[in-house]
Amino acid sequence: MAVTLIIRMKITVLRRSLARTGVHWMYSGTVIGLLVAVGTIGIATLDAQHPRTVGDLLCAVFALWTIGWILAPAYGGQPLLRAEHFAVLPLPRRRLAHGLLASAFAGAAPLVTLVAFAALVMFASSAGVTAVLVAVFGALLQLTLVVLLGSLAGRLFGALSRSRLGTVVSAVLHSVLLVAASSGWIVFIALDSVLLSGFSAGFSGVVRTAPTGWAVVAVEASSRSDWPMTALPLAGLVALILVLWLLWNQSLGPVRWTQTIRATQGSAAAIRTPSSWAVSGRTGAVFLKELRTWQRDSRRLQSLVISPTFALLTCLVPLAFGSTSFLPFIGVLTALMAAVTSVSLYAHDGTALWLALVLPDSERADVRGRQLAWLVLFAPMSLVLSAVGIAFSGSIELWPVALATTCAVLGGGAGLLPLIGLTQLTPVADPREAKRSGADQPGLAGQAFVMLLLTLCLITPATTAAVAGHLLDSLTLRWGSIAIGAGTGALCYVQLGRNAQRSLTRRGPELLQLMRTRKEDVRSKAGTASLIKAMPRSRQRLLWTCFSIGCIALFPQSLAPLLMKMSGDVAKVWFLALYMPTQWQWPVIALMFAIGAFFLALAVRICVTGLRQLRHEARSKASAE
């Protein structure tokens, strides 16, 4: 009875949360998951020269699905139903464990995973009825295994999220997921060679020894009528599930993982901030406050970790093809990710904005202090990573463009951060109410998109000068691009900071009211509606389509082959221009750049038009009142 009630409660909470946050996110995620699951089934139908290759490939893919279940709580936050919700009810721990585990099977994710694990049945279909029955039993065991692992991981990550260590771990996992999502095309490139030559003996042994490969081993053994080797892996899965069940049952006891870790004044974790050399006056006070906030607030600490981790992993991926062309741009990508992930600078402070508003003439100090703190944290990191990447790459031709774009992104990001954070403010959970996960920031995609787009526009002058210097073989243009990048960054820092100061002075009380209430009607009245949310659905789809096409044409199909051509270190991979005859490569790169710039400009035009409409509606409502 209790199990049924808990499952019904999970479905009710899920339905109401979807009605509040938007059901289209669940539908789109389910469709994408089903497409990946169908691709997993397709792997089981591949033809390979080596007899063990398809089995090894399935073992590896099943391991990736399992890793996805383990890492999902780090991104999506804790599950909807937790043991703490039932603390005052007289439920035995074993019955509660049964109910919570059964409720974990209710949802789209287990269904999609079951479809993916049906690849095991497809793999066994050519070996007879017995192998199919073994595959069905193995698929159900694997589904139970991943759900148990995901539940335990959710319990663990929920506890770690209250400590700095947990925040760092969560940020690293987010970076790995982002890199996997942006560089997943490498799997398809390597697939052809794997089907021809097969995996190495060491890799094959590892993926088959892991529990995620035991079901595949059992199916292959049943096709050979090797019944001891059929039963042994399945018995191992059953035993592992029982062990995980006992751990899950024990984890629902007295809560010992949820003690918040705080740094005390006398502890080794106490924050040490500069004092003697810091900027004096009000700006210095905001600067020191921001430095402490960056190290204490879990959401800002995630940004501090995600930026260099994502940049390092992304620029190291091309080494799989023997290309070092992207190493000089580790610092650029670090600064760019730092700007994108820090765009909600004011939103994350929540109602603490009143501290700046109650002091007369404190707006300038608040904006400049935040800018200085962001630069002090990310500028040395980006420049050092750029220097290290340049040193290891050995591509002297890329030094000017790497340094120029790093300076431009740092200055432009520091200028855009307060401006976008105020003009496109989207309220999120107050710091005292935040869940410490990526799931409590659903409305910040619009801000991040605007930041990414505008930052890329700001590096255009320096990049153009560097590319022109390479094509014209002009050292003056190459090294002059560094001065252009530094000048662009300095100008953006000063001028955009002034614009942010004016915006805070003019609309500070309205923004405070918006963050305090987090209501749509107040947001519209203040004229600070989230730009993306306020657009019609058709306009949103057009915006994201233009943005996706523009990014694909501009980055992988234009800038990536351009950098390879400049460095002389060419790896064709999936870059269209590099497959063309030599005389057509530069024109194709230019064409892809023009296509990317056109679609991104169209996306900017859509955003500007929507912003004008919002301001017109806000003025109309204000005049009517």
N, C-alpha and C positions, 0 to 999 in steps of 0.2 A: 504493500500500500504506500509506504513512504517513498519507495523508488519511483512509482508512478507519479506521485505528486511532485517530486523533485524534477522529473522530466517535463511535466506539464508546466511547472514554474519556469524552467529554462526556456521553453518554447514561447511562453508569454512574454518574458523579459526580452527575448531576442526580437520578437515581433514589434514590441513597443519601442525598443531602442532603434530599430530600423525605421520606424515611422517618424522618429525624431531626427535622425541624422541623415536619412535619405536612402531609400531602398535600391537606388541605381548602383550604389557602390557594391552592394552584395551581389546584384545581378551581374555586373561587369566582372567582379572577382570570380564568381562561379563559372562564367563563360570562359574566362582565361584559364582557370584551373581545369575545366573539362577539355579544353584544347590541348593542354599539356598532358593530361591523362590519355587522350586519344593518341598523342604522339608517343607516349610510353607503350601503348598497345602496338603501335606501328613498329616499334623497335623489335618486338617479338616476332615479326613477320619478315625481318631482313634476311637476306642471303649473304653468307660469309664463306670465305674459302676455308678458314680454320673452323673445325667443329665446335670449339669451346667459345668462340668469339661472342656469339649472341648471348650465351649464358653469362659470360663475364660482363657484357654490356648491361644486361638486366640487373645483375647484382649491383653494379655501380649506380644505375638509375634508382633502384630501390633504396640504396644508401642515401642518395640525394633527397628523396622524398622523406626519409626518416629524419635527416638533418633539418629539413624544412619544418617538420613538426616540432622538433626540439627548439629551433630558433624562433618560431612564430610567436611564443609568448613574450620574447624580448622586444618585439616590435609592436604587437597588438595589445600588450598589457595583460593584466591578470584576467582569468576567466570571469564570465558573468556571474556565476554562482561559486562562492567560496565557503570553506568550512566556517569562517568567522560569522557568516550570515545566520548560521544555525546554532550559534553558541548557547543561546538561552533556551533552546528546545530540548526536551528529554529524549533525544535520539541516541541510541547506542552507536558507538564509533563505527562498528562494522556495517551497520545498516546505512549510516551516512556515507561511508566509503562506497558502498554499492550504488547508492542513489547518485552521487556526484560523478562516479565513473560512467554510469549508464547515461547520465545527461550529457557527458562529453561526446557520446555517439550521436546526439541530436544536433543536426546542423548540416551545412553544405560541405564543410571540409571533410568529414568522414566519408560522405557519399562520393565526393570527387576522388578521394584517395582509394576507395574501394574500386572505382572504375579504373584507376591507374594500375592497381594490383591485379585486375583482370588480365593484364598482360601475361601473368603467369599461366593462366588457363589457356590463353592463345598459344603460348610457348609449348604447352603440353598437348595441344590438340592433335598434333601429328604423331604422337607416341602411343595413342590408344586410350581406352576408357579409364583404365587404372591410373594412368598418369594424370588424366584430367581430374579425377577424384582427389588425388594427392594435391594437385595444384589448387583446387577449391579450398581444401582444408588448410593448406599453407597460406593462401591469400587471406583467409579469415584470421589466422594466427598473426600474420604480419600486421593486419589492421589493428588488432587488439594491442599488439606490441607498440605501434606508433602512437596510439591514443594514450596508452599508459605513460609512455615517455613524454608526450606532450603535456599531460596533466602534472607529472612530477616536475617538468621544466617550468611550467607556469607557477607552481608553488615555490620553486627555488628562485626564479627571477622576480617574483612578487616580493620575496623577502630581501633579495639583494638590492632591489630598486630603492630601498631606504638608506643605502650607504653609498659612499663615494666609490668604493670598489665595484659595487653593482652597477653604478652609473657608467663607469669606464668599460666594464665588460659588455654592458648593453650597447654602448656606443661602438665598440669594436665589431660586435655582431651586426649592427646596422650597416657599418661600412662594408662588411663582407657581403651582405645581401645586396647592397647597392652596386658593388663591383660585379657580383654575379649577374645581376639584372642587366647591367650595361655592357658586359663583356661575354655574355652567354653565347654569342655567335661563334665563339672559338670552338665550342663543342661540335657544331655542324661542320666546321672546316676540317676538324680532325677526324670526323666520322668516316670519310672515304678511305683514308689511309689505314684506319683501324680495321675496317672490313676486309682490306686486302692482306694486311700483315698480322692482324691480331694484337692482343695485348701482350706485354712482357710476362714472363712466368711469375715474377715477384708481384706485379699488380694483380694478376689473376688469383694468386694465392691469398692476397690480402682481402680482396672483395668477397671471396668465397668463404674465408674464415670468419668474417664478420657475421653477426646474427642476421643482418639484412640479406645475406646471400644463402642462408641455410635452406629456405624453401626452394630456391632454384636447384641447389645440390640434391635435394630430395626428389624433385621432379626428374632430373637427369638420371638419378639412380633407379627410379621406378621404370624408366624407359629401357634400362638395361636388365631389369628384373633382379636388381641387387637390393633385396629387401632389408638387410641390416643397415645399409647406408641410406635407405629410404626412411626407416623409422628413427634412426639416430638424430638427424637434424630436426625432425618434427618434435621429437621428445625434448631436444634442447630448447626449442622455442617455447614449449609448454612450461618447462622448468624455469626459463627466464621470465616468462609472464607471471608465474607464481611468485618469484622473488620480487619483481616490480610491484605486484599487488600488495605484498607484505609491506614494502617500503611506502607505498601510497597510503595504506591503512595506518601505518605509524605516523606519517606526516600530518594526519588530521588530528593528532592528539594536542596536548598543550602547546600553544604557539611559542616557540623559542627562537624562530628565525626572524621575527619581525621587530626586533629591538633596533631602534634607530641609532645609528652611529653618529655621534657628534664630536666635533673637535673642541676641546676645552683650551683655555688660555695657556695652560702650562703643559699641554701635551705636545708630542712630536708632530701632530697633524695641524697644529695651529698655523694660521696663514701669516706669512711674513710678507709685508708689503713695503715698498720703498717709502721713505719719509723725507730724508734730507734733500734728495735731488728732485722730489716730486714738485709738480706745478703748485704754486702757492695760491692762496685765496679760495674763492668758491669753486673755481674749476679744479683746483687740486683736491678739494674735499670730495667732489663728485668722482674724480679720477680714482682716488683711493677706495671709495665706496664701490665703484664698478669692478676694480681688481678683486676685491673680496667677494663680490657677488658672482663673478665669473668662476671662482673656485669653490663656492659654497652651493650655488643653485644647480641642481642636478641637470636641468634642461640646458643651461649654458655650458656646463661641464661636458655634456654630450657633444655640443658643437665644437668645443675645444679639442676633443679626441677624434671625432668623425672626420674633420677636415684633413689633417695630415695622414690619417690611416687610409682614407679613401684615395687620396692623391698618390700615396706610395703604392698601394695595391694596383691602382689603375695603370700607372706608368710602368709597373713591373710586368704586367701581363704581356706586352709585346715582346718581352725577352723570350717567350716561348717560340717565337718565330725568328729569333736571332737579331731582333731590331732594338737598337738603343736610342732611336730618334726621339722618343718621348721622355727620356730621363731628364733633359734640361727643363722640362715644364712641370716638374713636381711642385715647385714653389708657386707657379701660376695657378695650378689646380687647387693647391691648398688655400690660397687667398680667395679664389672664386668660391670654393665650397664654404669657407668661413663666412663670406658675405651672404651667401644664400641661406645657410643654416642659422645665421644670427639676425635675420631680417625682422624677426618679431621682438626686437630689443625692448620696446616699450610695452608691448602686449604681455610679455612674460613678467614684467614688474607689477602688472595689475593695478590695483587701487593705490599702490605706493606712489603713484604719480602726484598725489596731493601734496607730498613733501616738497616737490619742486614748485607747485603752484602757490602755496601759501607764503612763500618768500618773494618779496618784490624784486623784479629784475633779475631773476635767477635762471631764466630760460637759456641765455647764452652759455652760462656755466654748465648747465645740465647737458646741453648738446655737445659742447666741446669736450667736456670730461668723458662722456661716453665714447666719442671719437678717439680721443687719446688713449683710453684704456684698450679699445679694440686694436689700435695700431701697435701698442706696446706688446700685446699678447701675440698677434699674428704676423706682424712685419718681420721681426727677427727670425721666426720660425720659417716663413716663406722664403726669405733671402738665403738662409742657411741651406734649406732643401734645394733651392735653385743652384747654389754653388756646388753642393755635393753631386747633384744630377749632372751638371755641366762637366764636372771633373771626371765622372765615371763614363759619360757618353763619348767623350773624345771628339765630339762634333763641334769644331770651332765655328762653323758657319751659323750655328743656332744660338750662339751666345748672345748676340745683340737682341734678337727677337725675344728670347727668353727673359732677359733682364728688363727689356722695355715693357713687355706685357705684365710682368710681375709688379713693376712700379705703378703702372696704370691701374691695375686691378686693386692694389692696396689703397691708393688714393681715391679711386672712384668708389670702391666699397665703403670706405670710411665716410665719404660724403653722402652716399645713397642710404646707408643704414638708418640714420635718424629721420631722413626725409620720407622714405617709404614706410618706415615704422609708424610715422605719424599720419601721413596722408592716406595710407591704405590700412589703417589699423583694424585688425580683426581680433576682437576680445577672445581670450582663452581662459581656462580655469585659473583662478587666483593662485599665487604660489602656495598658500596654505591649503588649497583644495586640489592641487595638481596630483595626477596619478604617477608622475615620473616615467612616462612612456611616450612613444610616438603616437599613441592612439588618442591622446587628449588634445591633439592639435589638428583637428580635421579641417579647419578653415584657413590654414596658412599657405595652401598651395598657390593661391593667387599672388600673395606677396612674394613668395619664392620665385614664381615665374617672372614677375615684373623685375625683380632684382637681377635674375640671370640675364634677362634680355637687355636691360639697360647697361649692365656691366660689360657685356660683350660689345655693345655699341661704343663704349668708352675706350676700348682697346683698339678700335679700328684705325685711328690715325697712326699709332705706333707700329701696328702690324703692317699697314700699307707701306710705311716708309722702309721697314726692314725687308719686306718682300721686293720692293722696287730696287733697293740697294743690291739684293742678291741677283735679280734679273739683269740689272745694268752693270753689275760688278763694280759698285761704287762703295768704297769703304766709308766715305763721308755720310752717305745715307744710312748705311748699316749701323754705325755707331751713333749717328745723330738720332736714330730712332729711340735710343735710351733716353736722351734729353727730351724728346717729344713725349715719351711715356711718363717720365717724371713730372714734366710740366703739366700734362693732362691730369695726372693724379693730384698734384698740388692745387690746381685750379678747381677741381671737383671738390676737394676737401674743404676749401675755403667757401666757395660760392654755394654749394649744396648745403653746407652746414648753416649758412646764413638763412637760406630758404626754410630749413627745418626749424630754425629758431623763430622765424616769423610765424610759421604754422603753429608752433607750440604756444606762442603768445596769443595768437588770435583764437585758437580753438581748444585751448587747454581744458577749460571747464566742461565743454561738450565731450571731449575724449574721456575725461574722468567719469562722467556720468555713463558713457557708453560701456566702459570697462566695469563699472559697478553693477549695472543692471543686466548687461549682455542680452538686450532685447532688440528684436528687429525693428519695432516701431520707433524706438529711441534712436537706433542707428540711422534709419531713413531720415528722421527729423534733423539729425545733426549733419546730414549730408556726408556721412562717412561710411556708407554701405560698402560691404565687401564687393568689389568690382565683379569678380567671377560669379558670386552667388546671385547678384542682381541681374545678370544677363539671362535672356531666354535660353531654353535648352538648345534650340537650333544654333544660336550664336555661340554657346559654349562649345558645342561639338565642332563648329567651324574653327573656333579659336584653337582648340587642342589639336585639330588636324593640321592647321597651318604651322603650329609650333613643332609638331612631330616631324612633318616633312622638312621644315626649315632646318631643324637640328640635324637630321640625318644627312641632308644634302650639304650642310655647311661643315660639320665636324668630320665624320668618317669619310665622306666622299670628296671633300675639298681640302680642309686644313691638314688632315692626317697625311694624304699623299703629297701635299705641298711640302710638309716638313721632311718627309722621306726623300723627296727630290732634292731639297736643299742640302740635306746631310749626306746624300749619296748612298744611304743605307736603305735599300728598297726591299720590301716584302709585300708581294701582291695581295695576299689574303683575299679580302672581298672588296677592295678599292677599285672601282670601275676604271678610273683614269689609268691605272698602272697596267691594265690589260690591253690598252690601246697601243697602236704603233707609236714610236718615240715622238714623231712630229705632231701627233694629236694629243699627247698627254697634257701639255700645258693648256691648250684650248678646252679640253674636257674639265680640267680643274677649275678654270675660270667660269665655265658654264655652270658647274655645280655650285660654285660660290655665288653666282648670280641667282640661281634658283633658290638657294638657302636664304640669301639676303632678301629676295622678293617675298618669300612666304613669312619670314620673320617680320619684315616690314608690314605685311598685311595683318599679322597678329597684333603688332603695335597699333596699327590703325583701328582695329576692332576694339582694343582696350581704350584708346583715346576717345573714340566715339561713345563707348559705354560710359566713360567717366564724365563726358560732357552731358550726357543725358541724366546721369545721377545728380550732377550739380544743378542742372535746370529744374529737375523735380524738387530738389531741396529748396531752391530759391522760390519756386512756386508755392510750396507748402508754407514757407516762412512768411511770404507776403499775404497768403490767405489767412494766417493766424493773426 
